């Protein structure tokens, strides 16, 4: 297995992800998933400020590379943006240890054990979707990206008008 502990800036995924605006204006899905304590939540629970939802898995190398940049984004933007990393792992018990080991303290171990997001939305990993404060999709990015960089900041700004 390749070394997936390399910081995202070393193998800069930068704007390598493909931006898709074809779903702009669509409502966020109502799928239930689990928070870090295993309690059911939905994306609607986070309305009121923009939501950046990242679908990932512990076995996905591009996902793992971008996690430190998502952690940095979550720390920097917590007052104005919800950063939700929703694991698509078949073994949900691996998610919290993964975050803890890598010191990703600003990310919650959200889990989707039914894989509703990846299968229900027909997306591959990693996929990141930005929803505005009212729950409408702004864009989605398929593939890894440096979420702490200037390109990402500009994209995220689109949710604020």
MORAWO-V941804 format. One record per pair of residues at least 4 apart in sequence whose C-alpha atoms are under 6 Angstrom apart, sorted by sequence separation. I is the first residue (numbers start at 1). J is the second residue. D is the distance in whole Angstrom. If there is no record, write none. Layout:
I/J/D + I/J/D
This chain:
8/12/5 + 34/38/5 + 35/39/5 + 73/77/6 + 74/78/5 + 77/81/5 + 97/101/6 + 116/120/5 + 117/121/6 + 118/122/6 + 131/135/5 + 132/136/5 + 34/39/5 + 99/104/5 + 118/123/5 + 131/136/5 + 147/152/5 + 34/40/5 + 131/137/4 + 33/40/5 + 34/41/6 + 56/63/5 + 130/137/6 + 131/138/5 + 32/40/6 + 33/41/5 + 130/138/6 + 32/41/6 + 74/83/6 + 130/139/6 + 32/42/5 + 129/139/6 + 129/140/4 + 128/140/5 + 96/109/5 + 128/141/5 + 95/109/6 + 127/141/6 + 127/142/4 + 126/143/5 + 86/110/5 + 87/111/5 + 88/112/6 + 86/111/5 + 87/112/6 + 88/115/6 + 132/159/5 + 51/81/6 + 57/87/5 + 50/81/5 + 51/82/5 + 52/83/5 + 53/84/5 + 54/85/5 + 55/86/5 + 56/87/5 + 57/88/5 + 75/106/6 + 49/81/6 + 53/85/6 + 54/86/6 + 55/87/6 + 56/88/6 + 57/89/5 + 74/106/6 + 71/104/6 + 71/106/5 + 71/107/6 + 4/61/6 + 8/65/5 + 8/66/5 + 63/126/5 + 56/125/6 + 56/126/5 + 55/126/6 + 36/108/6 + 55/127/5 + 36/109/5 + 54/127/6 + 36/110/5 + 54/128/4 + 35/110/5 + 53/128/5 + 73/148/5 + 34/110/6 + 53/129/5 + 34/111/5 + 52/129/6 + 69/146/6 + 70/147/6 + 33/111/6 + 52/130/5 + 69/147/5 + 33/112/5 + 51/130/6 + 69/148/5 + 51/131/5 + 50/131/6 + 50/132/4 + 62/144/5 + 50/133/4 + 49/133/4 + 48/133/5 + 47/133/6 + 28/135/6 + 27/135/6 + 28/136/6 + 27/136/5 + 26/136/5 + 25/136/5 + 26/137/5 + 25/137/5 + 24/137/5 + 24/138/5 + 24/139/6 + 21/139/5 + 20/139/6 + 20/140/5 + 19/140/6 + 19/141/5 + 18/141/5 + 17/141/6 + 18/142/5 + 17/142/5 + 17/143/4 + 17/144/5 + 17/145/6 + 16/145/6 + 15/145/5 + 13/144/5 + 14/145/5 + 13/145/5 + 14/146/5 + 13/146/6
